[in-house]
Amino acid sequence: MEENLEELKSLGLVFNHKKTGARVIVLSNDDDNKVFSIGFRTPPADSTGVAHIIEHSVLCGSKKFPAKDPFVELVKGSLNTFLNAMTYPDKTIYPVASYNEKDFKNLMEVYLDAVFYPNIYKREEIFKQEGWHYELEDLDGEIKYNGVVYNEMKGAFSSPEQLLYRLIQHSLYPDTAYGTESGGNPDFIPDLTYEDYLDFHRKYYHPTNSYIYLYGDVDIEEKLNWIDKEYLMNFDKITIDSAIHKQPPFVKVNEVTEYYSIAEGESGEEKTYLSYNVSMGTSLERELYLAFQVLDYVLLDAPGAPLKQALLDAGIGQDIISSFDNGILQPCLAIIAKNTDEDKKERFLQVIKATLDEIISKGIDPKGLKAAINYFEFKYREADFGAYPKGLMYGIQILDSWLYDDGKPFIHIRANETFAFLKNQVGTRYFEDLIKEYILENPHASLVVVKPKPGLTTRKEEDVKKKLSDYKASLSKEELLALIEDTKNLKKYQEEPSSKEDIEKIPLLNREDIEKKARPIYNEEKEEAGIKVLHHNVFTNGIGYIKLLFNVKNIPQDKFSYLGLLSTMLGYVDTNKHSFLDFSNEVNIHTGGIHSTVSTYSQYGKLGEFTGMFEIKAKALYEELPSTFELINEMIHETNLKDEKRLLEILSEVRSRLQMKMNSSGHLIAASRSTSYYSPSAYFDELTSGISFYRFIDDLIINFEAKKTEVIQNLEELVTCIFRKENLLISYTADEEGYEALVNQITPFAEQLSTQPVEKYINEIRPKMLNEGFKTSSQVQYVARSGNFIRAGYEYTGALKVLRVILNYDYLWINLRVKGGAYGCMSGFGYTGNGYFVSYRDPNLRETNDIYAKTEQYVKNFNADERDMTKYIIGTISGIDTPLTPSAKGTVSLSAYLSGITETQLQKERDQILSADVESIRALSGIVKSIIDAGNICVIGNEQKIEENKDLFMEVKNLM
């Protein structure tokens, strides 16, 4: 089958492998960022996490590449632009991407060998390490569970939102694969046996059940012949039942109640989640697939969305969120009230019904529908997926239909016709009828209630301890000794490096394959109407990317947290011309989005110096720039900050989103907090977006009646202080045609900026070491250490970027992940002198801190041969040379400009990376020592674990 995919400038080719039945799709085009993926339908029968554990395991050595961790070797030593694997509820995929043809073929070969010939059949240790195992050190010790996936999922199940999202699928599709937990429920992971794990691989990891995808500027015939000759021809077609079954429709709403843990002493009031969920059709209905993305946005996601606003007005929850999942066979929409109480569930359902009845009766605002369709169409045409190659994202979206029907692979990536269809339905009853059929009159629905329970984590841990204690008591001395021996053997396997011969089987590029020249910076300084404009002259396909940066140097330190609040309010409250819903519609009709944020730019070579900026970001087609600036003007000058009701709604929503961030990204929060103990810029970030900002918002909500007048006054004063011509720098990414379209907008915009005299402030930010242990109900930890090496007299060098790769994928990886069972481990060293070590979903605390302390010795005694050094250097360059969208090129260039980084400095850094050797790495041991010796530690984690190790901290307290 062949289709001309004009929208993607690609030729779509669909093949079927004659001998095995393997399915193959090629998107052929001129994109040199090539993508390969192999995936399998993997519907789990239970919640032991077998699909997830297999995903980890197959990348731990294979027939051609028997080294213990080829995945890590590739991360360290390839020029990949993407390298990972993902487990979904019904599929597992293994994607790679690279600009370099030789590298691309290497990645393909390692991944194909991994999925078809993994070492899991030879080494049970892989299952134990990546999945789960019993640990017993001696006869008097406690038996414990450990394993990478086990600890990863303990972290996932510690988040109430993660628990809720899983329950939504389980409640709607209980008799299908979606009724199980493909990632693994920690309560059931230890039920998985080695044989059941191997049987799962035997059953599903076969070419007959595979979905192979190629994208980009590839030699199609050469690639397909190679895949056939090296892999597919070795198999025969077999019968595999991997069908994804549909859940028969319900006759009545299914109600499910579950509990999540909060810390002891934490109030459970207004911490319940209510979620009303509906199943709708299948993902093979192309109009429905996109129509409900639009409806989700119109009803629940857009600022002022009517169903969201009705629930807020009724006092049902402090935050209303939604989720539309169309990446499964039966898509589902979830309407979620967060921070509420269970006794409001009947009212929750009544408000949903009454509001939707009224919307159906009156009709949906056509402008809102047009705005939402334009919002999604802009994103589709822009195809900007940030750090993810667009070819990768197209491949994942293809599976949204291809996985369920071989004949419909392209129905969702060919979206122009669907957008045209939806536009034609505006003003008809199409969208209203969808609401009636799939939400209001649909019995295939569920109500999920997730309630807080103080100390639940502790009780669960006690139950696990008792279970393991009972298990230990049931074992004979001989069996206990065997378990101790097993523990020793696993540690020996983990500690013993792969042989040089095995590692050298993994293909590696040469240093000659690396681009020697640093990437260019696209900065042209210009001036228009007395305002500095930084033009990033790159091709953007007719889209202008605007950043209006207002220096906040005149803002007093006690108002920094208000900057974070103001950035969340602009565009989300009424203006003098529009309600905030109408304003949102205008933004989506004329632009690709307008947002504000607070950022910091640290100065290169100037210890502690930084620039704080209030940024307004917008993107629009060149012809829409006049409307874009009109809307920005309205947002800045005509926003009604006196609306007390709306202010409280926004405060509650901000608090809710910060709670979700702290639950999901504890490693980032901990690392940033520890850095704020000594870094002025990190301290500023902490006050505008970190734990301090969360506490500021929480306090305003608790004391709202007493503080609301003061809050409004402070916000209005900020507007006057910030939005001034003298504070403004414009950053603009577009080609010359786009720049000409911008110039005419600058003068009228500048004329409206405030000229009132304002008081000048000199802010001396003085961070203070706090060394905190933040207690949560989580089952895992996020352990951070940090310090500044420039303060200790050292200089930044590009070799530190090589050291980061060495630590992240050798020393820390082996000690924290492989041996310790943490899901992730990271380090970093910046040109500001700030360095950090942090773990992610870590079962340990003190042990991790001890491993950080020994990093200096590891670096001091570091050794590697020429091949290994080449590998580390290639991996480092891969991290630097990530694909940049036009927007990202502008962002990177702006950051360099504001930080005082020149192309000369970037080239010097690159040269230092390319010339790094063993001696230059060993020379960094003093830098590592200075970071550890600085003594800054912050841990977010299990309340019991924090209490047990409280001697490490100056202060122990609840996170929330």
ZAMARGU-4260 file (C-alpha; in steps of 0.2 Angstrom, whole numbers, plus 5000, padded with zeros to 4 digits):
<rodrens>
0) 5000/5000/5000 | 5006/5017/4996 | 4999/5034/5001 | 5006/5052/4997 | 5005/5061/5014
5) 5006/5079/5008 | 5003/5086/5025 | 5019/5078/5031 | 5029/5080/5015 | 5031/5061/5015
10) 5027/5045/5005 | 5019/5032/5016 | 5023/5014/5012 | 5015/4999/5020 | 5023/4982/5019
15) 5019/4965/5025 | 5034/4953/5027 | 5029/4937/5018 | 5038/4924/5028 | 5033/4930/5046
20) 5019/4942/5043 | 5029/4956/5051 | 5020/4973/5048 | 5031/4987/5041 | 5028/5006/5038
25) 5040/5018/5030 | 5037/5037/5030 | 5050/5042/5016 | 5055/5060/5016 | 5070/5072/5016
30) 5071/5073/5035 | 5089/5068/5040 | 5084/5065/5058 | 5080/5047/5055 | 5069/5036/5066
35) 5067/5017/5068 | 5055/5008/5080 | 5050/4991/5083 | 5034/4988/5093 | 5023/4973/5099
40) 5006/4971/5105 | 5008/4966/5123 | 4991/4965/5132 | 4995/4959/5150 | 4983/4947/5159
45) 4987/4953/5176 | 4995/4968/5186 | 5012/4960/5189 | 5021/4972/5177 | 5027/4958/5166
50) 5026/4969/5150 | 5036/4983/5159 | 5049/4972/5166 | 5052/4964/5149 | 5054/4981/5142
55) 5068/4985/5154 | 5076/4967/5153 | 5078/4965/5134 | 5090/4979/5134 | 5101/4970/5146
60) 5111/4960/5134 | 5108/4949/5118 | 5115/4936/5107 | 5126/4948/5096 | 5128/4960/5110
65) 5130/4950/5126 | 5137/4965/5137 | 5126/4967/5152 | 5119/4984/5147 | 5120/4988/5129
70) 5107/5002/5131 | 5118/5011/5143 | 5133/5008/5131 | 5123/5016/5117 | 5118/5031/5128
75) 5136/5034/5133 | 5143/5031/5115 | 5131/5035/5101 | 5125/5051/5092 | 5107/5046/5095
80) 5094/5060/5095 | 5082/5048/5104 | 5085/5032/5113 | 5072/5024/5124 | 5058/5011/5126
85) 5040/5013/5132 | 5027/5002/5140 | 5009/5006/5136 | 4993/4998/5142 | 4992/4987/5126
90) 5009/4989/5117 | 5028/4990/5120 | 5039/5000/5108 | 5057/5002/5106 | 5061/5018/5096
95) 5078/5026/5091 | 5083/5041/5081 | 5099/5048/5074 | 5106/5060/5061 | 5121/5050/5057
100) 5118/5035/5045 | 5131/5024/5053 | 5125/5027/5070 | 5107/5024/5065 | 5111/5007/5058
105) 5120/5003/5074 | 5105/5008/5085 | 5094/4998/5074 | 5105/4982/5075 | 5106/4983/5094
110) 5088/4985/5096 | 5082/4972/5084 | 5094/4959/5092 | 5088/4965/5110 | 5070/4961/5106
115) 5072/4945/5097 | 5087/4937/5105 | 5088/4944/5123 | 5099/4936/5136 | 5085/4934/5148
120) 5084/4916/5145 | 5102/4914/5150 | 5103/4925/5165 | 5089/4925/5178 | 5099/4939/5187
125) 5092/4951/5173 | 5074/4947/5179 | 5079/4949/5197 | 5088/4966/5194 | 5075/4974/5183
130) 5060/4966/5190 | 5060/4961/5208 | 5070/4949/5220 | 5071/4945/5238 | 5086/4952/5247
135) 5094/4944/5263 | 5111/4949/5269 | 5113/4937/5284 | 5103/4925/5294 | 5098/4938/5307
140) 5093/4951/5294 | 5076/4956/5287 | 5071/4949/5270 | 5067/4964/5258 | 5060/4966/5240
145) 5071/4976/5228 | 5071/4979/5209 | 5071/4993/5197 | 5053/4992/5191 | 5047/4987/5208
150) 5054/5004/5215 | 5049/5014/5200 | 5031/5008/5202 | 5031/5011/5221 | 5035/5029/5216
155) 5021/5030/5203 | 5009/5023/5215 | 5014/5036/5228 | 5006/5049/5217 | 4987/5051/5219
160) 4986/5058/5201 | 4995/5043/5194 | 4984/5031/5205 | 4968/5040/5198 | 4973/5039/5180
165) 4976/5020/5181 | 4959/5018/5190 | 4950/5027/5176 | 4955/5014/5163 | 4953/5000/5176
170) 4935/5005/5180 | 4930/5007/5162 | 4938/4992/5155 | 4939/4979/5169 | 4938/4963/5158
175) 4951/4969/5146 | 4970/4972/5146 | 4966/4990/5151 | 4959/4982/5167 | 4976/4977/5173
180) 4992/4988/5176 | 5004/4985/5163 | 5018/4995/5172 | 5015/4984/5187 | 5006/4986/5204
185) 5019/4985/5218 | 5007/4974/5228 | 5007/4961/5213 | 5025/4963/5205 | 5032/4950/5218
190) 5019/4937/5211 | 5028/4937/5194 | 5038/4921/5192 | 5053/4919/5181 | 5044/4906/5170
195) 5029/4917/5167 | 5040/4932/5163 | 5049/4921/5150 | 5033/4914/5143 | 5027/4932/5140
200) 5042/4936/5129 | 5040/4919/5120 | 5022/4923/5116 | 5023/4941/5110 | 5041/4945/5105
205) 5040/4937/5088 | 5040/4945/5070 | 5022/4940/5067 | 5017/4951/5081 | 5028/4965/5077
210) 5025/4983/5070 | 5041/4990/5062 | 5042/5008/5058 | 5055/5018/5048 | 5055/5037/5045
215) 5066/5050/5036 | 5079/5051/5023 | 5083/5032/5022 | 5087/5020/5008 | 5071/5010/5010
220) 5076/4995/4999 | 5093/4993/5008 | 5085/4995/5026 | 5071/4982/5022 | 5083/4969/5015
225) 5095/4971/5029 | 5081/4969/5042 | 5075/4953/5032 | 5092/4945/5030 | 5098/4949/5048
230) 5082/4945/5058 | 5065/4942/5050 | 5071/4927/5039 | 5076/4917/5054 | 5058/4916/5059
235) 5042/4908/5052 | 5024/4914/5053 | 5015/4908/5068 | 4998/4911/5076 | 4998/4923/5090
240) 4983/4929/5100 | 4987/4947/5104 | 4971/4954/5100 | 4965/4969/5110 | 4948/4965/5116
245) 4934/4978/5118 | 4925/4980/5134 | 4906/4976/5132 | 4896/4992/5136 | 4890/4994/5154
250) 4871/4995/5158 | 4875/5006/5173 | 4889/5017/5180 | 4903/5008/5188 | 4908/5016/5205
255) 4925/5013/5212 | 4933/5019/5228 | 4952/5018/5232 | 4963/5026/5245 | 4980/5036/5243
260) 4992/5039/5257 | 4995/5056/5265 | 5008/5059/5279 | 5004/5056/5297 | 4997/5072/5304
265) 4992/5079/5287 | 4973/5084/5286 | 4963/5074/5274 | 4950/5088/5272 | 4947/5093/5254
270) 4960/5081/5247 | 4948/5069/5238 | 4948/5066/5219 | 4931/5063/5210 | 4932/5058/5192
275) 4917/5055/5181 | 4923/5045/5166 | 4915/5039/5149 | 4920/5027/5136 | 4917/5033/5118
280) 4918/5023/5102 | 4935/5017/5096 | 4951/5025/5091 | 4947/5020/5073 | 4934/5033/5071
285) 4945/5047/5065 | 4932/5061/5067 | 4928/5056/5085 | 4947/5054/5089 | 4949/5073/5085
290) 4932/5079/5089 | 4934/5074/5108 | 4951/5083/5109 | 4942/5098/5103 | 4927/5095/5115
295) 4939/5092/5130 | 4947/5108/5127 | 4931/5118/5124 | 4922/5111/5139 | 4936/5108/5152
300) 4953/5114/5147 | 4952/5132/5140 | 4952/5146/5152 | 4934/5149/5157 | 4928/5133/5149
305) 4910/5131/5154 | 4909/5114/5162 | 4925/5118/5172 | 4919/5135/5178 | 4902/5128/5183
310) 4910/5115/5194 | 4922/5128/5202 | 4907/5140/5204 | 4897/5126/5213 | 4912/5123/5225
315) 4914/5105/5220 | 4933/5106/5219 | 4948/5118/5220 | 4954/5112/5204 | 4945/5104/5189
320) 4956/5095/5177 | 4952/5083/5163 | 4960/5069/5153 | 4956/5063/5135 | 4965/5047/5131
325) 4963/5042/5113 | 4979/5031/5112 | 4970/5015/5117 | 4957/5005/5108 | 4942/5013/5117
330) 4946/5031/5120 | 4939/5039/5137 | 4936/5056/5143 | 4938/5059/5162 | 4931/5075/5171
335) 4941/5076/5187 | 4937/5087/5203 | 4953/5089/5213 | 4954/5094/5231 | 4936/5091/5236
340) 4927/5079/5248 | 4917/5063/5245 | 4901/5070/5251 | 4901/5081/5235 | 4900/5067/5223
345) 4881/5068/5220 | 4882/5087/5217 | 4897/5084/5206 | 4887/5073/5195 | 4872/5084/5195
350) 4882/5099/5190 | 4890/5090/5175 | 4872/5084/5169 | 4864/5101/5172 | 4878/5111/5163
355) 4879/5099/5148 | 4860/5099/5147 | 4861/5118/5146 | 4875/5118/5133 | 4866/5106/5122
360) 4850/5116/5124 | 4858/5133/5120 | 4872/5126/5108 | 4890/5128/5110 | 4898/5145/5107
365) 4904/5143/5088 | 4918/5155/5092 | 4924/5143/5106 | 4923/5128/5094 | 4933/5138/5080
370) 4946/5143/5093 | 4949/5125/5099 | 4950/5118/5081 | 4962/5132/5077 | 4972/5128/5092
375) 4974/5110/5088 | 4977/5113/5069 | 4991/5125/5073 | 5000/5112/5084 | 4997/5099/5070
380) 5004/5111/5056 | 5019/5117/5067 | 5024/5099/5072 | 5035/5106/5086 | 5037/5092/5099
385) 5051/5100/5108 | 5065/5088/5111 | 5056/5073/5103 | 5059/5070/5085 | 5043/5073/5075
390) 5046/5057/5066 | 5045/5048/5082 | 5029/5056/5087 | 5021/5052/5070 | 5026/5034/5073
395) 5018/5033/5090 | 5002/5041/5083 | 5001/5029/5069 | 5000/5015/5082 | 4984/5023/5088
400) 4975/5015/5073 | 4987/5003/5065 | 4988/4993/5081 | 4969/4989/5080 | 4967/4988/5061
405) 4981/4984/5048 | 4971/4994/5035 | 4970/5010/5044 | 4988/5016/5048 | 4987/5034/5042
410) 4970/5040/5047 | 4976/5051/5062 | 4992/5058/5054 | 4982/5063/5039 | 4972/5076/5049
415) 4969/5090/5036 | 4953/5082/5030 | 4947/5079/5048 | 4950/5097/5053 | 4941/5102/5037
420) 4926/5091/5042 | 4926/5098/5060 | 4926/5116/5054 | 4911/5112/5043 | 4902/5105/5059
425) 4903/5121/5068 | 4885/5129/5069 | 4877/5112/5066 | 4872/5101/5080 | 4887/5089/5078
430) 4896/5093/5093 | 4881/5095/5104 | 4875/5077/5098 | 4892/5070/5103 | 4890/5077/5121
435) 4873/5070/5122 | 4877/5052/5115 | 4894/5050/5123 | 4893/5059/5140 | 4875/5062/5145
440) 4866/5047/5139 | 4881/5034/5139 | 4879/5020/5152 | 4897/5015/5149 | 4904/5026/5162
445) 4912/5026/5179 | 4913/5036/5195 | 4930/5035/5203 | 4933/5041/5221 | 4951/5042/5227
450) 4952/5047/5246 | 4966/5052/5257 | 4971/5040/5271 | 4985/5046/5284 | 4999/5034/5286
455) 4993/5022/5273 | 5011/5020/5266 | 5017/5016/5284 | 5003/5003/5286 | 5007/4995/5269
460) 5026/4994/5273 | 5021/4986/5289 | 5010/4973/5280 | 5025/4970/5267 | 5037/4968/5282
465) 5025/4955/5290 | 5022/4946/5274 | 5041/4945/5272 | 5044/4940/5290 | 5031/4926/5289
470) 5039/4920/5273 | 5056/4920/5282 | 5049/4910/5296 | 5042/4897/5284 | 5060/4894/5277
475) 5072/4881/5283 | 5090/4886/5288 | 5096/4878/5271 | 5083/4889/5261 | 5088/4904/5271
480) 5107/4901/5267 | 5102/4898/5249 | 5093/4915/5249 | 5108/4924/5256 | 5119/4915/5243
485) 5106/4921/5229 | 5108/4939/5236 | 5127/4938/5235 | 5127/4930/5218 | 5116/4944/5211
490) 5127/4958/5219 | 5142/4949/5211 | 5133/4949/5194 | 5129/4967/5196 | 5147/4972/5202
495) 5156/4962/5189 | 5159/4972/5173 | 5155/4965/5156 | 5171/4958/5148 | 5181/4970/5136
500) 5177/4958/5122 | 5158/4959/5125 | 5158/4978/5126 | 5168/4979/5110 | 5154/4970/5101
505) 5143/4985/5103 | 5146/4996/5087 | 5154/5012/5091 | 5157/5028/5080 | 5175/5036/5078
510) 5179/5053/5084 | 5180/5057/5066 | 5162/5055/5065 | 5159/5069/5077 | 5156/5087/5070
515) 5171/5098/5077 | 5162/5114/5075 | 5150/5121/5089 | 5133/5125/5084 | 5130/5143/5078
520) 5121/5156/5089 | 5107/5166/5079 | 5108/5183/5087 | 5107/5199/5077 | 5105/5215/5089
525) 5094/5228/5082 | 5084/5243/5088 | 5067/5248/5085 | 5058/5263/5093 | 5071/5264/5106
530) 5069/5245/5111 | 5083/5232/5109 | 5077/5218/5097 | 5086/5202/5096 | 5082/5194/5079
535) 5085/5175/5078 | 5085/5174/5059 | 5080/5156/5055 | 5067/5148/5043 | 5051/5146/5053
540) 5038/5141/5039 | 5029/5158/5041 | 5027/5157/5060 | 5034/5171/5071 | 5040/5166/5089
545) 5040/5182/5100 | 5047/5184/5118 | 5044/5200/5127 | 5057/5200/5141 | 5054/5213/5155
550) 5069/5214/5167 | 5062/5213/5185 | 5077/5221/5193 | 5066/5235/5201 | 5055/5222/5210
555) 5058/5221/5229 | 5063/5204/5236 | 5048/5202/5246 | 5037/5203/5230 | 5047/5190/5220
560) 5033/5177/5224 | 5020/5188/5217 | 5029/5188/5200 | 5025/5169/5199 | 5007/5172/5204
565) 5006/5186/5191 | 5013/5175/5177 | 4999/5163/5181 | 4985/5176/5180 | 4988/5186/5164
570) 4977/5179/5151 | 4966/5169/5164 | 4956/5183/5171 | 4943/5195/5163 | 4950/5211/5154
575) 4940/5227/5151 | 4936/5220/5133 | 4933/5201/5136 | 4929/5188/5148 | 4944/5177/5151
580) 4934/5163/5141 | 4932/5176/5126 | 4950/5181/5128 | 4956/5163/5127 | 4945/5161/5111
585) 4953/5177/5103 | 4970/5170/5107 | 4967/5153/5099 | 4959/5160/5084 | 4973/5172/5080
590) 4988/5164/5087 | 4997/5148/5092 | 4996/5153/5110 | 5001/5168/5122 | 5009/5163/5139
595) 5019/5172/5152 | 5032/5165/5164 | 5047/5170/5175 | 5064/5165/5170 | 5082/5168/5176
600) 5098/5169/5166 | 5114/5167/5176 | 5129/5177/5170 | 5144/5167/5163 | 5160/5170/5174
605) 5151/5181/5186 | 5148/5171/5202 | 5130/5173/5209 | 5125/5186/5196 | 5109/5183/5186
610) 5095/5192/5177 | 5077/5189/5182 | 5065/5191/5168 | 5046/5192/5166 | 5043/5184/5149
615) 5027/5185/5138 | 5029/5172/5124 | 5018/5171/5109 | 5018/5163/5092 | 5008/5167/5077
620) 5008/5167/5058 | 5016/5183/5051 | 4999/5190/5045 | 4992/5188/5063 | 5005/5198/5071
625) 4995/5214/5073 | 4981/5204/5082 | 4994/5196/5092 | 5001/5212/5099 | 4983/5219/5102
630) 4980/5204/5113 | 4996/5206/5122 | 4992/5224/5125 | 4975/5220/5132 | 4983/5206/5143
635) 4995/5218/5150 | 4985/5234/5152 | 4967/5229/5153 | 4967/5214/5164 | 4955/5215/5179
640) 4966/5210/5194 | 4952/5215/5206 | 4941/5200/5204 | 4942/5192/5221 | 4933/5176/5216
645) 4944/5173/5201 | 4959/5176/5211 | 4955/5163/5224 | 4951/5151/5209 | 4968/5154/5202
650) 4977/5152/5218 | 4968/5135/5221 | 4973/5129/5204 | 4991/5135/5206 | 4992/5126/5222
655) 4985/5110/5214 | 4997/5110/5200 | 5012/5113/5211 | 5006/5098/5221 | 5006/5087/5206
660) 5023/5094/5201 | 5030/5090/5218 | 5023/5072/5217 | 5029/5068/5199 | 5046/5078/5199
665) 5053/5076/5216 | 5070/5075/5210 | 5070/5092/5201 | 5062/5100/5216 | 5075/5093/5228
670) 5089/5098/5217 | 5083/5115/5215 | 5079/5117/5233 | 5097/5112/5239 | 5104/5123/5226
675) 5094/5138/5233 | 5104/5136/5249 | 5119/5145/5241 | 5114/5151/5223 | 5105/5168/5222
680) 5097/5163/5205 | 5091/5147/5212 | 5084/5156/5227 | 5075/5167/5215 | 5068/5152/5206
685) 5063/5145/5223 | 5053/5160/5227 | 5044/5161/5210 | 5041/5142/5207 | 5048/5131/5220
690) 5043/5125/5238 | 5044/5142/5244 | 5032/5148/5231 | 5020/5133/5235 | 5020/5139/5253
695) 5017/5157/5248 | 5002/5151/5238 | 4995/5140/5252 | 4996/5154/5265 | 4987/5166/5253
700) 4973/5153/5252 | 4972/5149/5270 | 4972/5168/5274 | 4963/5174/5259 | 4950/5185/5267
705) 4963/5194/5277 | 4976/5196/5263 | 4966/5198/5247 | 4966/5217/5247 | 4985/5217/5249
710) 4987/5203/5236 | 4977/5213/5223 | 4987/5229/5227 | 5004/5220/5225 | 4999/5213/5209
715) 4993/5230/5202 | 5010/5238/5208 | 5019/5224/5199 | 5011/5228/5183 | 5016/5246/5184
720) 5034/5241/5189 | 5037/5228/5176 | 5029/5233/5160 | 5040/5248/5156 | 5049/5252/5140
725) 5066/5253/5149 | 5064/5235/5155 | 5060/5228/5138 | 5070/5217/5127 | 5061/5208/5112
730) 5067/5191/5106 | 5060/5186/5089 | 5063/5170/5079 | 5058/5171/5061 | 5066/5175/5044
735) 5068/5192/5036 | 5050/5192/5030 | 5044/5189/5047 | 5055/5202/5054 | 5048/5215/5043
740) 5030/5210/5049 | 5036/5213/5067 | 5044/5230/5065 | 5027/5239/5062 | 5020/5232/5079
745) 5034/5238/5090 | 5031/5257/5091 | 5012/5256/5095 | 5016/5243/5108 | 5030/5253/5116
750) 5020/5269/5117 | 5007/5260/5128 | 5020/5254/5141 | 5021/5263/5158 | 5031/5279/5160
755) 5026/5282/5178 | 5041/5285/5190 | 5045/5269/5200 | 5055/5267/5216 | 5072/5258/5212
760) 5077/5244/5223 | 5094/5235/5226 | 5091/5217/5230 | 5105/5208/5239 | 5099/5190/5239
765) 5107/5181/5253 | 5103/5162/5252 | 5105/5152/5268 | 5109/5134/5271 | 5094/5124/5277
770) 5097/5106/5273 | 5080/5100/5274 | 5071/5083/5275 | 5054/5084/5267 | 5042/5071/5273
775) 5029/5064/5261 | 5018/5049/5260 | 5029/5042/5246 | 5036/5025/5246 | 5052/5031/5239
780) 5065/5045/5240 | 5073/5059/5230 | 5090/5063/5237 | 5100/5078/5231 | 5117/5085/5236
785) 5124/5101/5228 | 5137/5114/5229 | 5146/5128/5219 | 5164/5123/5213 | 5169/5141/5207
790) 5166/5147/5225 | 5180/5134/5230 | 5192/5141/5217 | 5189/5130/5202 | 5185/5135/5184
795) 5171/5128/5172 | 5178/5116/5158 | 5169/5107/5145 | 5176/5091/5152 | 5163/5092/5166
800) 5150/5087/5153 | 5160/5072/5149 | 5161/5068/5168 | 5142/5070/5169 | 5140/5056/5156
805) 5153/5045/5165 | 5144/5047/5182 | 5126/5046/5176 | 5129/5030/5166 | 5144/5022/5175
810) 5147/5026/5193 | 5129/5032/5199 | 5120/5020/5187 | 5129/5005/5194 | 5128/5010/5212
815) 5111/5018/5213 | 5101/5010/5199 | 5108/4993/5196 | 5113/4989/5214 | 5102/5001/5224
820) 5086/4999/5214 | 5083/5017/5211 | 5074/5021/5195 | 5085/5036/5190 | 5101/5045/5195
825) 5107/5061/5188 | 5122/5073/5190 | 5126/5090/5182 | 5139/5104/5182 | 5135/5121/5175
830) 5145/5136/5169 | 5139/5145/5185 | 5149/5133/5196 | 5133/5124/5202 | 5134/5106/5203
835) 5122/5092/5209 | 5119/5074/5212 | 5101/5068/5213 | 5092/5051/5213 | 5074/5047/5207
840) 5062/5035/5215 | 5075/5029/5226 | 5072/5015/5239 | 5087/5022/5249 | 5093/5038/5258
845) 5108/5037/5268 | 5116/5024/5257 | 5113/5035/5242 | 5121/5050/5251 | 5136/5039/5255
850) 5138/5034/5237 | 5138/5053/5232 | 5152/5055/5245 | 5163/5042/5237 | 5161/5050/5220
855) 5178/5060/5222 | 5188/5044/5225 | 5180/5036/5209 | 5184/5052/5199 | 5202/5052/5206
860) 5205/5034/5202 | 5196/5035/5185 | 5203/5024/5171 | 5197/5021/5153 | 5205/5015/5137
865) 5204/5025/5121 | 5188/5016/5116 | 5179/5020/5132 | 5185/5039/5131 | 5179/5040/5113
870) 5162/5032/5119 | 5160/5045/5133 | 5164/5059/5121 | 5152/5054/5108 | 5138/5052/5121
875) 5142/5069/5128 | 5141/5077/5110 | 5124/5068/5107 | 5117/5077/5122 | 5123/5094/5116
880) 5118/5091/5098 | 5100/5087/5101 | 5088/5092/5087 | 5082/5110/5088 | 5066/5116/5081
885) 5066/5134/5074 | 5058/5140/5091 | 5072/5131/5101 | 5085/5139/5090 | 5079/5156/5095
890) 5077/5150/5114 | 5095/5143/5114 | 5102/5159/5106 | 5093/5171/5118 | 5099/5161/5133
895) 5117/5162/5127 | 5115/5181/5124 | 5107/5185/5141 | 5120/5174/5150 | 5135/5182/5141
900) 5140/5166/5131 | 5148/5168/5115 | 5151/5156/5100 | 5170/5157/5105 | 5166/5150/5122
905) 5155/5137/5115 | 5168/5132/5103 | 5181/5131/5118 | 5169/5120/5128 | 5167/5109/5113
910) 5186/5107/5110 | 5188/5103/5128 | 5175/5089/5127 | 5183/5082/5111 | 5200/5082/5119
915) 5195/5075/5135 | 5206/5061/5141 | 5208/5051/5157 | 5220/5064/5165 | 5207/5078/5162
920) 5193/5068/5170 | 5204/5064/5185 | 5208/5082/5187 | 5190/5085/5191 | 5190/5076/5207
925) 5193/5092/5217 | 5177/5099/5209 | 5167/5084/5214 | 5175/5085/5232 | 5170/5104/5233
930) 5152/5100/5229 | 5151/5086/5242 | 5161/5097/5255 | 5149/5111/5253 | 5137/5100/5263
935) 5120/5105/5255 | 5108/5091/5256 | 5089/5091/5252 | 5078/5075/5252 | 5060/5073/5248
940) 5053/5056/5253 | 5045/5043/5264 | 5041/5051/5281 | 5048/5035/5291 | 5064/5035/5281
945) 5066/5054/5284 | 5064/5052/5302 | 5076/5037/5303 | 5089/5048/5295 | 5085/5065/5303
950) 5103/5067/5309 | 5107/5071/5291 | 5096/5087/5291 | 5095/5103/5300 | 5076/5103/5299
955) 5063/5089/5296 | 5046/5094/5290 | 5031/5089/5280 | 5032/5094/5261 | 5013/5099/5260
</rodrens>
